[in-house]
Amino acid sequence: MSDPIIDPAHAIPAASQLRRSRFRWRIIAFIALVIAILAGSARFATENGLSVGDSIARIVIDGTIASDPARLRAFEAIGEDDTVKAVLIAINSPGGTTAGGEELYDAIGKLREKKPVVAYVKELGASAAYMAAIATDRIFVRRLSIVGSIGVLFQTTDASKLLQTVGVDFDKVASGPLKAEPDIDEPMSPEVRASLQALVDDSFSWFVDVVAERRGLSRAEVLPLADGRIVTGNQGIQSKLVDEVGGEAEAIAWLEANKSIKADLPVATWYPTARPGWMDAGRWLGGQARAALGLPAEGPVVLDGLVSLWQLAP
């Protein structure tokens, strides 16, 4: 059987039509790619706090608090960005180091001098996290949020009996009797305890003073609430530790009513910054491994020294 004869007059238009069809699909694919890039760029800009016109900035304080240079840079950038009209501090934290709490308190205070700042507590805002919250203009909580735990502690371990049992002894040469104390291989001496108590008392006194100052209370009114107790959001409102019930929506409504901030402004998260999806997957896997060991999912594993902490975040 002979091959069919193709008329060249018909072959040329067909090939030309195929080329035009391919060209159209390439144009469509290119336009779709451009749209996807623009949409992704807009989303990245919003999630990372990049300027997209007037907006409200969001800072998320989640998990155990410690000093954080990246967080400080975010605060400084927000303060210098005239398109950011107000700031929301979203808190869900049991506290952390006293230095980390003080760092947050000071950074929020500096920002408050430039723009209105409002905090809202989700499940938990205790100790150093509460220290951060009082630096804002207004604190919103859920009725059953946990807040308070005003106080400071220094925690150590006395493993001397265990070490004696297994026959392990530590020795050291120090420049003074309080150097590198307390030591885990011996009970705490009265001198060491007294020096640490002075450390705790000094930090605690500052904490009580800033609570009194920021909440419009006398020191005498704060001290009964500063025994380390935690309270519900509702109890916190009654004792004037926080202001009113609400979340982000209520915080924005307050900004509109009291600071003339437009309620329809977009809210952009400035800290923590968004990360690629593969990094989030790695973060999740790492969190699962840490949880299996009984450790917090992220943040410092060990908080050495002076802390203002209710308990480690799950």
Short mmCIF file of the C-alpha atoms (twelve columns), coordinates in Angstrom:
data_MODEL
# 
_entry.id   MODEL 
# 
loop_
_atom_site.group_PDB 
_atom_site.id 
_atom_site.type_symbol 
_atom_site.label_atom_id 
_atom_site.label_alt_id 
_atom_site.label_comp_id 
_atom_site.label_asym_id 
_atom_site.label_seq_id 
_atom_site.Cartn_x 
_atom_site.Cartn_y 
_atom_site.Cartn_z 
_atom_site.pdbx_PDB_model_num 
ATOM 1   C CA . MET A 1   0.000   0.000  0.000   1 
ATOM 2   C CA . SER A 2   1.439   3.331  -1.083  1 
ATOM 3   C CA . ASP A 3   1.819   6.270  1.310   1 
ATOM 4   C CA . PRO A 4   -0.792  9.022  1.056   1 
ATOM 5   C CA . ILE A 5   0.210   12.013 -0.998  1 
ATOM 6   C CA . ILE A 6   0.224   15.278 1.002   1 
ATOM 7   C CA . ASP A 7   -0.557  18.383 -0.921  1 
ATOM 8   C CA . PRO A 8   2.172   20.979 -0.103  1 
ATOM 9   C CA . ALA A 9   -0.413  23.720 -0.477  1 
ATOM 10  C CA . HIS A 10  -2.285  22.321 2.560   1 
ATOM 11  C CA . ALA A 11  0.815   21.340 4.569   1 
ATOM 12  C CA . ILE A 12  2.231   24.846 4.803   1 
ATOM 13  C CA . PRO A 13  -0.928  26.493 6.335   1 
ATOM 14  C CA . ALA A 14  -1.239  23.601 8.823   1 
ATOM 15  C CA . ALA A 15  2.369   24.045 9.994   1 
ATOM 16  C CA . SER A 16  1.882   27.787 10.213  1 
ATOM 17  C CA . GLN A 17  -1.271  27.305 12.302  1 
ATOM 18  C CA . LEU A 18  0.588   24.939 14.657  1 
ATOM 19  C CA . ARG A 19  3.365   27.479 15.140  1 
ATOM 20  C CA . ARG A 20  0.813   30.230 15.902  1 
ATOM 21  C CA . SER A 21  -0.947  27.943 18.398  1 
ATOM 22  C CA . ARG A 22  2.328   27.212 20.180  1 
ATOM 23  C CA . PHE A 23  3.165   30.911 20.275  1 
ATOM 24  C CA . ARG A 24  -0.231  31.739 21.820  1 
ATOM 25  C CA . TRP A 25  0.219   29.091 24.513  1 
ATOM 26  C CA . ARG A 26  3.693   30.423 25.296  1 
ATOM 27  C CA . ILE A 27  2.265   33.922 25.674  1 
ATOM 28  C CA . ILE A 28  -0.504  32.623 27.952  1 
ATOM 29  C CA . ALA A 29  2.024   30.664 30.055  1 
ATOM 30  C CA . PHE A 30  4.283   33.724 30.334  1 
ATOM 31  C CA . ILE A 31  1.390   35.942 31.459  1 
ATOM 32  C CA . ALA A 32  0.341   33.319 34.019  1 
ATOM 33  C CA . LEU A 33  3.915   33.170 35.331  1 
ATOM 34  C CA . VAL A 34  4.090   36.954 35.663  1 
ATOM 35  C CA . ILE A 35  0.772   37.014 37.543  1 
ATOM 36  C CA . ALA A 36  1.985   34.241 39.877  1 
ATOM 37  C CA . ILE A 37  5.253   36.101 40.559  1 
ATOM 38  C CA . LEU A 38  3.431   39.354 41.275  1 
ATOM 39  C CA . ALA A 39  0.950   37.606 43.577  1 
ATOM 40  C CA . GLY A 40  3.758   35.818 45.380  1 
ATOM 41  C CA . SER A 41  5.728   39.041 45.738  1 
ATOM 42  C CA . ALA A 42  2.716   40.831 47.186  1 
ATOM 43  C CA . ARG A 43  2.124   38.006 49.655  1 
ATOM 44  C CA . PHE A 44  5.811   37.919 50.629  1 
ATOM 45  C CA . ALA A 45  5.816   41.691 51.128  1 
ATOM 46  C CA . THR A 46  2.764   41.489 53.389  1 
ATOM 47  C CA . GLU A 47  4.032   38.529 55.402  1 
ATOM 48  C CA . ASN A 48  7.469   40.061 55.876  1 
ATOM 49  C CA . GLY A 49  6.391   43.564 56.769  1 
ATOM 50  C CA . LEU A 50  7.656   45.165 53.564  1 
ATOM 51  C CA . SER A 51  6.009   48.423 52.664  1 
ATOM 52  C CA . VAL A 52  2.760   47.943 50.746  1 
ATOM 53  C CA . GLY A 53  1.227   51.295 51.612  1 
ATOM 54  C CA . ASP A 54  -0.256  52.304 54.948  1 
ATOM 55  C CA . SER A 55  -0.619  49.318 57.247  1 
ATOM 56  C CA . ILE A 56  -0.670  47.995 60.808  1 
ATOM 57  C CA . ALA A 57  2.373   45.989 61.899  1 
ATOM 58  C CA . ARG A 58  2.099   42.773 63.879  1 
ATOM 59  C CA . ILE A 59  4.823   41.437 66.180  1 
ATOM 60  C CA . VAL A 60  4.297   37.866 67.400  1 
ATOM 61  C CA . ILE A 61  5.732   36.933 70.811  1 
ATOM 62  C CA . ASP A 62  5.341   33.168 70.939  1 
ATOM 63  C CA . GLY A 63  7.059   30.614 73.167  1 
ATOM 64  C CA . THR A 64  9.921   31.164 75.580  1 
ATOM 65  C CA . ILE A 65  11.323  34.701 75.563  1 
ATOM 66  C CA . ALA A 66  15.044  35.448 75.299  1 
ATOM 67  C CA . SER A 67  17.088  38.326 73.884  1 
ATOM 68  C CA . ASP A 68  16.701  38.452 70.106  1 
ATOM 69  C CA . PRO A 69  18.647  40.839 67.807  1 
ATOM 70  C CA . ALA A 70  16.356  40.045 64.846  1 
ATOM 71  C CA . ARG A 71  13.319  41.069 66.873  1 
ATOM 72  C CA . LEU A 72  15.020  44.309 67.891  1 
ATOM 73  C CA . ARG A 73  15.793  45.079 64.242  1 
ATOM 74  C CA . ALA A 74  12.119  44.560 63.402  1 
ATOM 75  C CA . PHE A 75  11.099  47.045 66.109  1 
ATOM 76  C CA . GLU A 76  13.606  49.598 64.840  1 
ATOM 77  C CA . ALA A 77  12.449  49.175 61.235  1 
ATOM 78  C CA . ILE A 78  8.801   49.613 62.246  1 
ATOM 79  C CA . GLY A 79  9.658   52.783 64.140  1 
ATOM 80  C CA . GLU A 80  11.361  54.255 61.065  1 
ATOM 81  C CA . ASP A 81  8.638   53.260 58.574  1 
ATOM 82  C CA . ASP A 82  6.108   56.080 58.192  1 
ATOM 83  C CA . THR A 83  3.660   53.784 56.379  1 
ATOM 84  C CA . VAL A 84  3.168   51.763 59.572  1 
ATOM 85  C CA . LYS A 85  0.437   53.576 61.474  1 
ATOM 86  C CA . ALA A 86  0.091   51.286 64.523  1 
ATOM 87  C CA . VAL A 87  1.497   48.098 66.019  1 
ATOM 88  C CA . LEU A 88  -0.139  44.946 67.380  1 
ATOM 89  C CA . ILE A 89  1.778   42.717 69.812  1 
ATOM 90  C CA . ALA A 90  0.332   39.190 69.670  1 
ATOM 91  C CA . ILE A 91  1.380   37.313 72.838  1 
ATOM 92  C CA . ASN A 92  1.281   33.622 73.665  1 
ATOM 93  C CA . SER A 93  4.186   33.002 76.034  1 
ATOM 94  C CA . PRO A 94  4.935   31.790 79.570  1 
ATOM 95  C CA . GLY A 95  7.781   34.300 79.867  1 
ATOM 96  C CA . GLY A 96  11.494  33.636 79.754  1 
ATOM 97  C CA . THR A 97  14.692  35.335 80.810  1 
ATOM 98  C CA . THR A 98  14.427  38.572 82.758  1 
ATOM 99  C CA . ALA A 99  16.883  40.194 80.336  1 
ATOM 100 C CA . GLY A 100 14.761  39.103 77.372  1 
ATOM 101 C CA . GLY A 101 11.642  40.519 79.027  1 
ATOM 102 C CA . GLU A 102 13.385  43.793 79.817  1 
ATOM 103 C CA . GLU A 103 14.658  44.009 76.240  1 
ATOM 104 C CA . LEU A 104 11.101  43.615 74.958  1 
ATOM 105 C CA . TYR A 105 9.731   46.106 77.494  1 
ATOM 106 C CA . ASP A 106 12.263  48.752 76.461  1 
ATOM 107 C CA . ALA A 107 11.822  48.141 72.716  1 
ATOM 108 C CA . ILE A 108 8.047   48.410 72.955  1 
ATOM 109 C CA . GLY A 109 8.368   51.546 75.075  1 
ATOM 110 C CA . LYS A 110 10.555  53.244 72.448  1 
ATOM 111 C CA . LEU A 111 8.141   52.225 69.711  1 
ATOM 112 C CA . ARG A 112 5.170   53.486 71.748  1 
ATOM 113 C CA . GLU A 113 6.690   56.980 71.668  1 
ATOM 114 C CA . LYS A 114 6.345   56.971 67.866  1 
ATOM 115 C CA . LYS A 115 3.182   54.956 67.175  1 
ATOM 116 C CA . PRO A 116 0.229   53.511 69.102  1 
ATOM 117 C CA . VAL A 117 0.938   49.966 70.299  1 
ATOM 118 C CA . VAL A 118 -1.675  47.470 71.514  1 
ATOM 119 C CA . ALA A 119 -1.155  43.973 72.936  1 
ATOM 120 C CA . TYR A 120 -3.539  41.045 72.897  1 
ATOM 121 C CA . VAL A 121 -2.934  37.851 74.844  1 
ATOM 122 C CA . LYS A 122 -4.057  34.552 73.390  1 
ATOM 123 C CA . GLU A 123 -3.795  31.592 75.784  1 
ATOM 124 C CA . LEU A 124 -0.884  32.813 77.881  1 
ATOM 125 C CA . GLY A 125 0.896   36.034 78.776  1 
ATOM 126 C CA . ALA A 126 2.805   35.473 82.011  1 
ATOM 127 C CA . SER A 127 5.977   36.702 83.714  1 
ATOM 128 C CA . ALA A 128 8.345   38.225 81.108  1 
ATOM 129 C CA . ALA A 129 5.513   38.078 78.546  1 
ATOM 130 C CA . TYR A 130 3.318   40.124 80.881  1 
ATOM 131 C CA . MET A 131 6.288   42.460 81.334  1 
ATOM 132 C CA . ALA A 132 6.195   43.046 77.582  1 
ATOM 133 C CA . ALA A 133 2.423   43.514 77.506  1 
ATOM 134 C CA . ILE A 134 2.406   46.340 80.080  1 
ATOM 135 C CA . ALA A 135 4.703   48.392 77.845  1 
ATOM 136 C CA . THR A 136 1.843   48.849 75.352  1 
ATOM 137 C CA . ASP A 137 -1.000  51.383 75.329  1 
ATOM 138 C CA . ARG A 138 -3.715  48.762 75.873  1 
ATOM 139 C CA . ILE A 139 -3.878  45.073 76.803  1 
ATOM 140 C CA . PHE A 140 -6.631  42.797 75.492  1 
ATOM 141 C CA . VAL A 141 -7.144  39.259 76.820  1 
ATOM 142 C CA . ARG A 142 -9.577  36.411 76.551  1 
ATOM 143 C CA . ARG A 143 -11.655 35.890 79.670  1 
ATOM 144 C CA . LEU A 144 -9.840  32.613 80.261  1 
ATOM 145 C CA . SER A 145 -6.364  33.655 79.150  1 
ATOM 146 C CA . ILE A 146 -3.636  33.151 81.752  1 
ATOM 147 C CA . VAL A 147 -1.797  36.322 82.771  1 
ATOM 148 C CA . GLY A 148 0.239   37.634 85.672  1 
ATOM 149 C CA . SER A 149 2.916   35.530 87.395  1 
ATOM 150 C CA . ILE A 150 4.722   38.715 88.400  1 
ATOM 151 C CA . GLY A 151 7.985   37.556 89.839  1 
ATOM 152 C CA . VAL A 152 11.562  36.407 89.317  1 
ATOM 153 C CA . LEU A 153 13.375  33.195 90.137  1 
ATOM 154 C CA . PHE A 154 16.796  31.619 90.038  1 
ATOM 155 C CA . GLN A 155 16.663  27.862 89.764  1 
ATOM 156 C CA . THR A 156 19.447  25.359 90.239  1 
ATOM 157 C CA . THR A 157 19.917  21.652 90.934  1 
ATOM 158 C CA . ASP A 158 21.520  19.957 93.925  1 
ATOM 159 C CA . ALA A 159 22.734  16.594 92.649  1 
ATOM 160 C CA . SER A 160 25.260  16.038 95.433  1 
ATOM 161 C CA . LYS A 161 23.612  12.889 96.837  1 
ATOM 162 C CA . LEU A 162 23.301  11.342 93.381  1 
ATOM 163 C CA . LEU A 163 26.933  12.119 92.570  1 
ATOM 164 C CA . GLN A 164 28.089  10.684 95.890  1 
ATOM 165 C CA . THR A 165 26.134  7.508  95.161  1 
ATOM 166 C CA . VAL A 166 27.813  6.979  91.806  1 
ATOM 167 C CA . GLY A 167 31.204  8.098  93.127  1 
ATOM 168 C CA . VAL A 168 31.617  11.324 91.179  1 
ATOM 169 C CA . ASP A 169 33.155  14.430 92.708  1 
ATOM 170 C CA . PHE A 170 33.799  17.848 91.189  1 
ATOM 171 C CA . ASP A 171 36.652  20.101 92.183  1 
ATOM 172 C CA . LYS A 172 37.504  23.635 91.181  1 
ATOM 173 C CA . VAL A 173 39.833  26.536 91.821  1 
ATOM 174 C CA . ALA A 174 37.986  29.877 91.973  1 
ATOM 175 C CA . SER A 175 38.948  33.492 92.552  1 
ATOM 176 C CA . GLY A 176 36.345  33.911 95.276  1 
ATOM 177 C CA . PRO A 177 33.866  31.937 97.409  1 
ATOM 178 C CA . LEU A 178 30.901  32.953 95.227  1 
ATOM 179 C CA . LYS A 179 32.548  32.335 91.860  1 
ATOM 180 C CA . ALA A 180 30.677  29.701 89.772  1 
ATOM 181 C CA . GLU A 181 28.136  29.165 92.543  1 
ATOM 182 C CA . PRO A 182 25.798  27.429 93.093  1 
ATOM 183 C CA . ASP A 183 27.454  24.141 92.208  1 
ATOM 184 C CA . ILE A 184 25.434  21.019 91.454  1 
ATOM 185 C CA . ASP A 185 27.732  18.760 93.504  1 
ATOM 186 C CA . GLU A 186 26.968  20.378 96.868  1 
ATOM 187 C CA . PRO A 187 24.050  21.968 98.726  1 
ATOM 188 C CA . MET A 188 23.704  25.733 98.443  1 
ATOM 189 C CA . SER A 189 25.513  27.514 101.243 1 
ATOM 190 C CA . PRO A 190 23.863  30.383 103.190 1 
ATOM 191 C CA . GLU A 191 26.304  32.866 101.614 1 
ATOM 192 C CA . VAL A 192 25.450  31.726 98.098  1 
ATOM 193 C CA . ARG A 193 21.737  31.759 98.850  1 
ATOM 194 C CA . ALA A 194 21.965  35.300 100.232 1 
ATOM 195 C CA . SER A 195 23.812  36.565 97.136  1 
ATOM 196 C CA . LEU A 196 21.251  34.996 94.803  1 
ATOM 197 C CA . GLN A 197 18.351  36.310 96.867  1 
ATOM 198 C CA . ALA A 198 19.765  39.828 96.494  1 
ATOM 199 C CA . LEU A 199 19.918  39.257 92.734  1 
ATOM 200 C CA . VAL A 200 16.306  38.093 92.615  1 
ATOM 201 C CA . ASP A 201 15.093  40.894 94.914  1 
ATOM 202 C CA . ASP A 202 16.691  43.608 92.779  1 
ATOM 203 C CA . SER A 203 15.074  42.299 89.589  1 
ATOM 204 C CA . PHE A 204 11.760  41.731 91.338  1 
ATOM 205 C CA . SER A 205 11.713  45.292 92.703  1 
ATOM 206 C CA . TRP A 206 12.169  46.681 89.196  1 
ATOM 207 C CA . PHE A 207 9.401   44.438 87.856  1 
ATOM 208 C CA . VAL A 208 6.963   45.591 90.555  1 
ATOM 209 C CA . ASP A 209 7.834   49.241 89.926  1 
ATOM 210 C CA . VAL A 210 7.190   49.068 86.167  1 
ATOM 211 C CA . VAL A 211 3.884   47.254 86.734  1 
ATOM 212 C CA . ALA A 212 2.808   49.988 89.150  1 
ATOM 213 C CA . GLU A 213 3.916   52.726 86.754  1 
ATOM 214 C CA . ARG A 214 2.370   51.314 83.598  1 
ATOM 215 C CA . ARG A 215 -0.886  50.103 85.184  1 
ATOM 216 C CA . GLY A 216 -1.531  53.240 87.230  1 
ATOM 217 C CA . LEU A 217 -1.346  51.378 90.530  1 
ATOM 218 C CA . SER A 218 0.514   52.031 93.738  1 
ATOM 219 C CA . ARG A 219 3.330   49.718 94.788  1 
ATOM 220 C CA . ALA A 220 1.185   48.645 97.722  1 
ATOM 221 C CA . GLU A 221 -1.559  47.598 95.292  1 
ATOM 222 C CA . VAL A 222 0.831   45.614 93.118  1 
ATOM 223 C CA . LEU A 223 2.686   43.697 95.848  1 
ATOM 224 C CA . PRO A 224 -0.244  41.415 96.825  1 
ATOM 225 C CA . LEU A 225 -0.551  40.469 93.121  1 
ATOM 226 C CA . ALA A 226 3.201   39.931 92.760  1 
ATOM 227 C CA . ASP A 227 3.545   36.688 94.707  1 
ATOM 228 C CA . GLY A 228 3.958   34.712 91.471  1 
ATOM 229 C CA . ARG A 229 0.294   33.840 91.091  1 
ATOM 230 C CA . ILE A 230 -1.340  33.448 87.721  1 
ATOM 231 C CA . VAL A 231 -4.859  34.774 87.100  1 
ATOM 232 C CA . THR A 232 -7.446  34.487 84.361  1 
ATOM 233 C CA . GLY A 233 -7.974  37.333 81.958  1 
ATOM 234 C CA . ASN A 234 -11.226 38.156 83.735  1 
ATOM 235 C CA . GLN A 235 -9.471  38.290 87.120  1 
ATOM 236 C CA . GLY A 236 -6.717  40.382 85.557  1 
ATOM 237 C CA . ILE A 237 -9.273  42.949 84.389  1 
ATOM 238 C CA . GLN A 238 -10.775 43.140 87.875  1 
ATOM 239 C CA . SER A 239 -7.348  43.693 89.443  1 
ATOM 240 C CA . LYS A 240 -6.344  46.208 86.712  1 
ATOM 241 C CA . LEU A 241 -3.440  44.115 85.458  1 
ATOM 242 C CA . VAL A 242 -4.998  44.148 81.963  1 
ATOM 243 C CA . ASP A 243 -7.676  46.245 80.291  1 
ATOM 244 C CA . GLU A 244 -10.464 44.429 78.477  1 
ATOM 245 C CA . VAL A 245 -11.687 41.294 76.755  1 
ATOM 246 C CA . GLY A 246 -10.822 40.871 73.103  1 
ATOM 247 C CA . GLY A 247 -8.386  39.753 70.444  1 
ATOM 248 C CA . GLU A 248 -6.910  41.287 67.317  1 
ATOM 249 C CA . ALA A 249 -10.239 42.552 65.954  1 
ATOM 250 C CA . GLU A 250 -11.056 44.336 69.217  1 
ATOM 251 C CA . ALA A 251 -7.534  45.752 69.385  1 
ATOM 252 C CA . ILE A 252 -7.917  47.241 65.890  1 
ATOM 253 C CA . ALA A 253 -11.347 48.630 66.803  1 
ATOM 254 C CA . TRP A 254 -9.768  50.310 69.842  1 
ATOM 255 C CA . LEU A 255 -7.068  51.830 67.646  1 
ATOM 256 C CA . GLU A 256 -9.746  53.219 65.335  1 
ATOM 257 C CA . ALA A 257 -11.813 54.668 68.195  1 
ATOM 258 C CA . ASN A 258 -8.948  56.070 70.266  1 
ATOM 259 C CA . LYS A 259 -6.001  56.645 67.915  1 
ATOM 260 C CA . SER A 260 -7.770  57.490 64.623  1 
ATOM 261 C CA . ILE A 261 -6.289  54.445 62.877  1 
ATOM 262 C CA . LYS A 262 -8.310  53.197 59.906  1 
ATOM 263 C CA . ALA A 263 -9.743  49.787 60.747  1 
ATOM 264 C CA . ASP A 264 -9.468  48.547 57.150  1 
ATOM 265 C CA . LEU A 265 -5.682  48.916 56.963  1 
ATOM 266 C CA . PRO A 266 -3.902  45.664 56.083  1 
ATOM 267 C CA . VAL A 267 -2.095  43.937 58.953  1 
ATOM 268 C CA . ALA A 268 1.437   42.747 58.102  1 
ATOM 269 C CA . THR A 269 3.516   40.451 60.298  1 
ATOM 270 C CA . TRP A 270 6.972   41.965 60.774  1 
ATOM 271 C CA . TYR A 271 8.261   39.381 63.220  1 
ATOM 272 C CA . PRO A 272 8.885   36.538 62.862  1 
ATOM 273 C CA . THR A 273 9.413   36.803 59.120  1 
ATOM 274 C CA . ALA A 274 7.918   34.229 56.797  1 
ATOM 275 C CA . ARG A 275 10.154  31.400 55.634  1 
ATOM 276 C CA . PRO A 276 10.058  29.105 52.604  1 
ATOM 277 C CA . GLY A 277 7.825   26.061 52.942  1 
ATOM 278 C CA . TRP A 278 10.722  23.606 53.127  1 
ATOM 279 C CA . MET A 279 12.083  25.498 56.167  1 
ATOM 280 C CA . ASP A 280 8.701   25.256 57.885  1 
ATOM 281 C CA . ALA A 281 8.715   21.491 57.260  1 
ATOM 282 C CA . GLY A 282 12.170  21.219 58.795  1 
ATOM 283 C CA . ARG A 283 11.064  23.325 61.731  1 
ATOM 284 C CA . TRP A 284 8.066   21.016 62.279  1 
ATOM 285 C CA . LEU A 285 10.216  17.874 62.187  1 
ATOM 286 C CA . GLY A 286 12.695  19.430 64.597  1 
ATOM 287 C CA . GLY A 287 9.862   20.426 66.913  1 
ATOM 288 C CA . GLN A 288 8.527   16.872 66.917  1 
ATOM 289 C CA . ALA A 289 11.937  15.490 67.822  1 
ATOM 290 C CA . ARG A 290 12.339  17.979 70.660  1 
ATOM 291 C CA . ALA A 291 8.829   17.243 71.930  1 
ATOM 292 C CA . ALA A 292 9.642   13.531 72.024  1 
ATOM 293 C CA . LEU A 293 12.500  14.376 74.390  1 
ATOM 294 C CA . GLY A 294 10.227  16.458 76.589  1 
ATOM 295 C CA . LEU A 295 11.757  19.740 75.393  1 
ATOM 296 C CA . PRO A 296 9.968   22.885 74.119  1 
ATOM 297 C CA . ALA A 297 9.248   22.790 70.391  1 
ATOM 298 C CA . GLU A 298 11.460  25.821 69.808  1 
ATOM 299 C CA . GLY A 299 13.297  28.524 71.672  1 
ATOM 300 C CA . PRO A 300 15.990  28.088 74.296  1 
ATOM 301 C CA . VAL A 301 16.161  24.584 75.725  1 
ATOM 302 C CA . VAL A 302 17.818  25.727 78.960  1 
ATOM 303 C CA . LEU A 303 17.300  29.114 80.561  1 
ATOM 304 C CA . ASP A 304 20.403  29.619 82.663  1 
ATOM 305 C CA . GLY A 305 20.359  32.207 85.404  1 
ATOM 306 C CA . LEU A 306 17.660  34.706 86.255  1 
ATOM 307 C CA . VAL A 307 14.266  34.087 84.689  1 
ATOM 308 C CA . SER A 308 10.766  35.507 84.830  1 
ATOM 309 C CA . LEU A 309 8.870   32.432 83.778  1 
ATOM 310 C CA . TRP A 310 5.651   30.656 84.733  1 
ATOM 311 C CA . GLN A 311 6.520   27.350 83.021  1 
ATOM 312 C CA . LEU A 312 8.048   26.195 79.748  1 
ATOM 313 C CA . ALA A 313 5.769   26.473 76.746  1 
ATOM 314 C CA . PRO A 314 4.523   23.112 75.427  1 
# 
